[in-house]
Amino acid sequence: MGVKQLATKIDEKVKNALDCFCKAKGYKINHFIENAILDKLEEYEDISDLGKLRAESFRSFNEVISKLKSDGQL
């Protein structure tokens, strides 16, 4: 896996809080930031998946139970 550099400007208070947190927990800042970005990307992917799921048709619980009973599976 290749590595790329990322440069960004953030609020000084946020940077100080990040430094203090990582130092207190023994985390490396780069590792912490990379994990935070991955978590956020996954969250957005989950939200997208949720929207797709909501658009799908579904059967109610009672419909599923009735179908299982009629098929002799319940």
Secondary structure, DSSP 8 states (H G I E B T S, - for coil): -----------HHHHHHHHHHHHHHT--HHHHHHHHHHHHHHHHHHHHHHHHHHHS----HHHHHHHHHHTT--
